[in-house]
Amino acid sequence: MKILFIIPSLANGGQERAGMILCNYLMNYHQVLAVCFEPPSANEYDYKCDIYRIVNPSKKGFSARLIGLLKKIKDLSKLKNKYRPDFSIAFGDSAIVINHFSKGKEIKIASLRHSFKNSLLANSIVEKFYDRLYKYSLKAADKIVPVSNEINKELKVLFNIENTLFVNNGYDLEKIKSNSILPIENNLLPFFNGKVLIHLGRFDATKCHFHLVRFFILCKEKLPEIKLILLGGIDISRQENTKIYKFCTDYLQQKNCKIIYNNRQYTEEEISAADVLFLGYQANPFQYLSKADLFIFPSALEGFPNALMEAMACGLPVISSDCPTGPKEILDDKESGEQFGILLPVFDHFFDSQDKTINENHKLWALTICDVLSDEKELKKYAAKSFKSASQYSMENVCKKWLEILHTSKK
């Protein structure tokens, strides 16, 4: 069969990495052509299939964005007419919209990658307009395949759409394991002389870094030896994200934290005395994850979080927010009642640079983190549970579900 895989970008994010894993797996059985809407990037994941790019100059304003959208729809229609796919799989919101309105006789599959929490908060004219297009496109899809079963519940409540299909993300567990045991740079080793918290995620409002730094300072007050590693770059597509990064660095410095950055030179004494390490984007985050003591994940919005699952695949105990979709499915096994990690209340992800207040949620996160870090038995228990949970989400187990959906949906 011929499959057209449509995704906005091939670089940086969890959606893009999940797309790469799926495309590369499907190539073993079918002909796959990936379509993306961005020019080539140095940070693109290793897609083995052929790639077709539909790239328009980025312009601001409602009219310019609408014209750009229509051009992408037109270009995709031309490609479909030439390629004649049996299936098109649209990964993510914009891909779903463009795929729906493009002409083609193939079976159209909409893969939802995150909760609808953000769409409910749409307030600008552009956001509301695009949100309506997205919902209309979903209802018209031949198949809806969310990344989380919890999203199916949202579909029912919000749009009265009955849907039972879902496929979680899959992971190359052997590759994660082999990458996790690689040594880190010798000059950074002195940083790991205390209890190390670690977070993986780009700087974006939904990742709640501005809450993370506040409860980290509370942790430092209880356990001065605690350190923090922040893995992830800045999503510069929104100016707000640069402000979030600056808020975090300023806040930590105001609280007398010693910060080091991976792209600068420091003495061994400076690294050893540091409280926070900003690592930025790392092609191999696993070698750092595996050497930390506890993974923290305060996101306000997820689909099925790669960062959380990848930390667990490295055998790291995890504390996560109970955001609308994803973490609860991973950490709370309803059938057995087993808890694979700790769930805590979700934060409001709105960013206010003037807000430096400490609330009860910050205190609860700090207390829980300190309690777990102070108990070696708890750390070992949740480390073992992390490995056990991650084993369910191997690339082979998950991608086989996609094959089943394709084969049972064939016209």
C-alpha positions as CSV (number, residue, x, y, z in Angstrom):
1,M,0.0,0.0,0.0
2,K,1.0,3.6,-0.5
3,I,0.9,5.8,2.5
4,L,1.2,9.6,2.6
5,F,2.5,10.7,6.1
6,I,1.7,14.4,6.7
7,I,3.4,16.2,9.6
8,P,4.2,20.0,10.0
9,S,7.9,19.5,11.0
10,L,10.5,16.8,11.2
11,A,12.6,18.3,13.9
12,N,12.9,18.8,17.7
13,G,9.6,17.8,19.2
14,G,8.0,14.6,20.6
15,Q,5.4,14.5,17.8
16,E,8.2,14.6,15.3
17,R,10.2,11.8,16.9
18,A,7.1,9.6,17.2
19,G,6.4,10.3,13.5
20,M,9.9,9.2,12.6
21,I,9.6,5.9,14.5
22,L,6.2,5.2,12.9
23,C,7.4,6.1,9.3
24,N,10.5,4.0,9.6
25,Y,8.6,1.0,10.9
26,L,5.8,1.2,8.2
27,M,8.5,1.3,5.5
28,N,9.2,-2.4,6.3
29,Y,5.7,-3.2,4.9
30,H,4.5,-0.4,2.8
31,Q,5.6,2.5,0.5
32,V,5.8,5.7,2.6
33,L,6.2,9.3,1.6
34,A,6.5,12.0,4.3
35,V,5.2,15.5,3.7
36,C,6.3,18.4,5.9
37,F,5.8,22.1,5.8
38,E,9.2,23.3,6.9
39,P,12.6,23.6,5.1
40,P,15.4,21.2,6.1
41,S,16.8,21.6,9.6
42,A,20.0,20.3,11.3
43,N,17.9,19.0,14.1
44,E,15.6,16.8,12.0
45,Y,15.1,13.2,13.1
46,D,16.3,10.4,10.9
47,Y,13.4,9.7,8.6
48,K,14.3,6.9,6.3
49,C,11.5,7.5,3.8
50,D,11.4,10.0,1.0
51,I,10.4,13.5,2.1
52,Y,8.3,16.0,0.1
53,R,8.3,19.6,1.4
54,I,5.6,22.2,0.9
55,V,7.2,25.4,2.2
56,N,5.6,28.8,2.0
57,P,7.3,32.1,3.3
58,S,6.2,32.7,6.8
59,K,4.0,35.8,7.0
60,K,2.0,37.4,9.8
61,G,-1.6,38.5,9.7
62,F,-4.9,36.7,9.2
63,S,-5.1,37.2,5.4
64,A,-1.5,36.1,4.8
65,R,-1.9,33.0,7.0
66,L,-5.1,32.1,5.3
67,I,-3.5,32.4,1.8
68,G,-0.6,30.3,3.0
69,L,-3.0,27.6,4.3
70,L,-4.9,27.6,0.9
71,K,-1.6,27.2,-1.0
72,K,-0.6,24.2,1.1
73,I,-3.9,22.6,0.5
74,K,-3.6,23.2,-3.2
75,D,0.0,21.8,-3.3
76,L,-1.0,18.8,-1.3
77,S,-3.9,18.1,-3.6
78,K,-1.5,18.1,-6.6
79,L,0.8,15.7,-4.8
80,K,-2.1,13.3,-4.0
81,N,-3.2,13.4,-7.7
82,K,0.3,12.4,-8.7
83,Y,1.2,9.9,-5.8
84,R,-2.3,8.4,-5.5
85,P,-2.0,7.1,-1.9
86,D,-4.2,4.4,-0.4
87,F,-3.9,6.2,3.0
88,S,-3.0,9.6,4.3
89,I,-2.0,9.9,8.0
90,A,-2.1,13.4,9.3
91,F,0.0,13.9,12.5
92,G,-1.1,17.0,14.4
93,D,-3.6,19.8,14.2
94,S,-2.4,21.8,11.1
95,A,-1.7,18.6,9.2
96,I,-5.2,17.3,9.9
97,V,-6.8,20.5,8.6
98,I,-4.6,20.7,5.4
99,N,-5.2,17.0,4.7
100,H,-8.9,17.2,5.1
101,F,-9.4,20.1,2.6
102,S,-7.0,18.7,0.1
103,K,-8.5,16.6,-2.7
104,G,-7.8,12.9,-2.7
105,K,-9.6,9.5,-2.8
106,E,-7.5,7.9,-0.2
107,I,-8.6,6.9,3.4
108,K,-7.9,9.9,5.6
109,I,-6.6,9.2,9.1
110,A,-6.4,12.0,11.7
111,S,-3.9,11.3,14.4
112,L,-4.6,13.6,17.4
113,R,-1.4,14.4,19.3
114,H,-2.6,16.3,22.4
115,S,-5.5,17.2,24.7
116,F,-8.1,19.7,23.6
117,K,-7.4,21.8,26.7
118,N,-5.6,24.5,24.6
119,S,-8.4,24.7,22.0
120,L,-10.9,25.5,24.7
121,L,-8.8,28.5,25.6
122,A,-8.7,30.0,22.1
123,N,-9.5,33.7,22.3
124,S,-8.2,35.5,19.3
125,I,-10.1,35.6,16.0
126,V,-7.4,33.7,14.3
127,E,-7.3,31.0,17.0
128,K,-11.1,30.6,17.0
129,F,-11.2,30.4,13.2
130,Y,-8.5,27.8,13.1
131,D,-10.1,25.9,15.9
132,R,-13.3,25.6,14.0
133,L,-11.5,24.3,10.9
134,Y,-9.8,21.7,13.1
135,K,-13.0,20.4,14.7
136,Y,-14.7,20.3,11.3
137,S,-11.8,18.4,9.8
138,L,-11.9,15.9,12.7
139,K,-15.5,15.1,12.2
140,A,-15.0,14.5,8.5
141,A,-12.0,12.1,8.9
142,D,-12.4,8.5,7.9
143,K,-10.5,7.4,11.0
144,I,-9.5,9.2,14.2
145,V,-6.5,7.7,16.0
146,P,-5.6,9.7,19.1
147,V,-2.3,9.2,20.9
148,S,-4.1,8.7,24.2
149,N,-7.4,7.0,25.1
150,E,-8.2,9.9,27.3
151,I,-8.5,12.1,24.2
152,N,-11.4,9.8,23.1
153,K,-13.3,10.9,26.3
154,E,-12.7,14.5,25.3
155,L,-14.0,13.8,21.8
156,K,-17.2,12.4,23.3
157,V,-17.8,15.2,25.8
158,L,-16.8,18.1,23.6
159,F,-18.0,17.1,20.1
160,N,-20.2,14.0,20.7
161,I,-17.8,11.9,18.6
162,E,-17.8,8.2,19.5
163,N,-14.3,6.8,19.0
164,T,-12.5,3.8,20.4
165,L,-9.3,3.7,18.4
166,F,-6.1,5.0,19.9
167,V,-2.4,4.2,19.6
168,N,0.2,5.4,22.1
169,N,3.7,6.4,21.0
170,G,6.2,3.6,20.6
171,Y,9.9,3.7,21.7
172,D,13.1,2.0,20.5
173,L,13.9,0.7,24.0
174,E,17.1,-1.0,23.0
175,K,18.5,2.2,21.5
176,I,17.5,4.2,24.5
177,K,19.3,1.7,26.8
178,S,22.5,1.8,24.7
179,N,22.4,5.6,24.6
180,S,21.7,5.9,28.3
181,I,24.9,4.1,29.3
182,L,27.2,6.4,27.3
183,P,29.4,8.5,29.5
184,I,28.8,12.2,29.9
185,E,31.5,14.9,29.4
186,N,34.1,14.6,32.2
187,N,34.0,18.3,32.9
188,L,30.3,17.9,34.0
189,L,30.8,14.9,36.3
190,P,31.4,17.1,39.4
191,F,27.8,18.5,39.1
192,F,26.4,15.0,40.0
193,N,27.7,15.2,43.6
194,G,24.3,15.7,45.2
195,K,20.7,14.7,44.6
196,V,19.9,15.6,41.0
197,L,16.5,16.4,39.7
198,I,16.1,16.5,35.9
199,H,13.5,17.8,33.5
200,L,13.3,17.2,29.7
201,G,11.2,19.6,27.6
202,R,11.5,22.7,25.4
203,F,10.8,26.1,27.0
204,D,7.1,26.6,26.3
205,A,4.3,27.8,28.5
206,T,2.7,24.4,28.6
207,K,5.8,22.8,30.1
208,C,5.4,25.0,33.2
209,H,9.1,25.9,33.8
210,F,8.0,29.0,35.6
211,H,6.3,26.8,38.2
212,L,9.2,24.3,38.2
213,V,11.8,26.9,39.3
214,R,9.6,28.0,42.2
215,F,9.1,24.6,43.7
216,F,12.7,23.8,43.1
217,I,13.7,26.7,45.4
218,L,11.4,25.3,48.0
219,C,13.2,22.0,47.6
220,K,16.5,23.7,48.1
221,E,15.3,25.2,51.4
222,K,14.5,21.6,52.7
223,L,17.4,19.8,51.1
224,P,20.3,22.1,50.2
225,E,22.2,19.4,48.3
226,I,19.4,19.2,45.6
227,K,20.5,20.1,42.1
228,L,18.5,20.6,38.9
229,I,19.2,19.8,35.2
230,L,17.0,21.4,32.6
231,L,17.2,19.7,29.2
232,G,15.6,21.4,26.2
233,G,15.9,24.3,23.9
234,I,13.7,27.4,23.4
235,D,10.7,27.1,21.0
236,I,11.3,30.5,19.3
237,S,8.1,30.2,17.3
238,R,6.5,32.2,20.1
239,Q,8.1,35.2,21.7
240,E,6.6,34.3,25.0
241,N,8.9,31.3,25.3
242,T,12.0,33.4,25.3
243,K,10.5,35.4,28.1
244,I,9.9,32.2,30.1
245,Y,13.5,31.2,29.7
246,K,14.6,34.6,31.0
247,F,12.1,34.5,33.8
248,C,13.6,31.2,35.0
249,T,17.2,32.3,34.8
250,D,16.4,35.6,36.6
251,Y,14.3,33.9,39.3
252,L,17.0,31.3,40.1
253,Q,19.7,34.0,40.2
254,Q,17.6,36.2,42.5
255,K,17.3,33.2,44.8
256,N,21.1,32.9,44.9
257,C,21.3,29.8,42.8
258,K,24.6,29.2,40.9
259,I,23.8,28.5,37.2
260,I,26.0,26.9,34.6
261,Y,25.4,26.5,30.9
262,N,26.6,23.7,28.8
263,N,28.0,26.0,26.0
264,R,30.4,27.8,28.4
265,Q,33.6,27.0,30.1
266,Y,33.8,26.5,33.9
267,T,36.3,25.3,36.4
268,E,35.8,22.0,38.2
269,E,35.1,23.9,41.4
270,E,32.4,26.1,39.7
271,I,30.7,23.0,38.3
272,S,30.8,21.2,41.6
273,A,29.3,24.2,43.4
274,A,26.6,24.9,40.9
275,D,22.9,24.4,41.7
276,V,21.3,24.4,38.2
277,L,22.6,23.2,34.8
278,F,21.0,24.5,31.6
279,L,21.9,21.8,29.0
280,G,19.8,23.1,26.2
281,Y,18.9,20.8,23.3
282,Q,20.8,17.5,23.4
283,A,20.6,14.9,20.6
284,N,21.2,12.2,23.2
285,P,19.3,13.2,26.4
286,F,19.3,9.7,27.7
287,Q,22.9,9.7,28.9
288,Y,21.9,12.6,31.3
289,L,18.6,11.2,32.3
290,S,20.1,7.9,33.4
291,K,22.5,9.6,35.7
292,A,20.0,11.7,37.6
293,D,18.1,10.7,40.7
294,L,14.5,11.8,39.9
295,F,12.6,13.0,36.9
296,I,10.1,15.8,37.4
297,F,7.4,16.6,34.8
298,P,5.0,19.5,35.7
299,S,3.4,19.9,32.2
300,A,-0.1,21.4,32.0
301,L,-0.8,19.9,28.6
302,E,0.3,16.7,26.9
303,G,-0.9,14.1,24.5
304,F,1.2,11.0,25.4
305,P,4.4,12.5,26.7
306,N,7.6,11.2,25.2
307,A,9.9,12.8,27.8
308,L,8.1,11.1,30.6
309,M,8.2,7.7,29.0
310,E,11.9,8.1,27.9
311,A,12.9,9.0,31.4
312,M,11.1,5.8,32.6
313,A,12.9,3.8,29.9
314,C,16.1,5.0,31.5
315,G,15.0,3.6,34.8
316,L,14.4,6.9,36.4
317,P,11.7,7.4,39.1
318,V,9.2,9.9,38.0
319,I,6.9,12.6,39.5
320,S,4.4,14.0,37.0
321,S,1.5,16.4,36.8
322,D,-1.9,14.8,36.3
323,C,-2.6,16.8,33.2
324,P,-5.6,16.0,31.0
325,T,-4.1,13.2,28.9
326,G,-1.1,11.0,29.0
327,P,0.6,10.7,32.4
328,K,-2.3,9.0,34.1
329,E,-2.5,6.3,31.4
330,I,1.3,5.7,31.9
331,L,1.5,5.8,35.6
332,D,-1.8,4.5,36.9
333,D,-2.7,1.0,35.8
334,K,-6.5,0.8,36.4
335,E,-6.7,-3.0,35.9
336,S,-4.0,-4.0,38.4
337,G,-4.2,-0.9,40.5
338,E,-0.4,-0.6,40.3
339,Q,1.2,2.9,40.5
340,F,4.3,3.2,38.3
341,G,5.1,6.8,39.4
342,I,3.7,9.7,41.4
343,L,0.9,11.9,40.1
344,L,0.5,15.5,41.5
345,P,-2.0,18.3,40.7
346,V,-1.5,20.1,37.5
347,F,-0.5,23.8,37.3
348,D,-2.1,26.5,35.4
349,H,0.2,27.0,32.4
350,F,-0.5,30.7,31.8
351,F,2.7,32.7,32.1
352,D,2.9,36.0,34.0
353,S,6.4,37.4,34.4
354,Q,5.3,39.4,37.4
355,D,3.9,36.5,39.2
356,K,6.5,35.1,41.6
357,T,4.1,33.9,44.3
358,I,4.3,30.6,46.0
359,N,1.0,28.6,46.3
360,E,-0.1,25.4,47.9
361,N,0.6,23.4,44.7
362,H,4.2,24.5,44.7
363,K,4.5,23.5,48.4
364,L,3.0,20.1,47.7
365,W,5.4,19.4,44.8
366,A,8.4,20.4,46.9
367,L,7.3,18.3,49.8
368,T,6.7,15.2,47.7
369,I,10.0,15.6,45.8
370,C,12.0,15.9,49.1
371,D,10.2,13.0,50.7
372,V,11.0,10.7,47.7
373,L,14.6,11.9,47.4
374,S,15.2,11.3,51.1
375,D,14.0,7.6,50.9
376,E,16.4,5.3,49.0
377,K,13.8,2.5,49.1
378,E,11.2,4.7,47.4
379,L,13.7,5.7,44.7
380,K,14.6,2.1,44.0
381,K,11.0,1.0,44.0
382,Y,9.9,3.6,41.5
383,A,13.0,3.0,39.4
384,A,12.0,-0.7,39.0
385,K,8.4,0.3,38.2
386,S,9.6,2.7,35.5
387,F,11.4,-0.1,33.7
388,K,8.3,-2.3,34.0
389,S,6.0,0.3,32.6
390,A,8.3,1.3,29.7
391,S,8.5,-2.3,28.5
392,Q,4.9,-2.1,27.4
393,Y,5.5,0.6,24.9
394,S,8.2,-0.9,22.6
395,M,8.3,0.3,19.1
396,E,7.2,-3.2,17.8
397,N,4.2,-3.5,20.1
398,V,2.9,0.0,19.3
399,C,3.5,0.1,15.5
400,K,1.8,-3.3,15.0
401,K,-1.4,-1.6,16.2
402,W,-1.0,0.9,13.3
403,L,-0.6,-1.9,10.9
404,E,-3.8,-3.5,12.1
405,I,-5.7,-0.2,11.7
406,L,-4.4,0.1,8.1
407,H,-5.2,-3.4,7.1
408,T,-8.7,-3.5,8.6
409,S,-9.5,-0.1,7.0
410,K,-8.4,-0.9,3.5
411,K,-11.2,-0.3,0.9
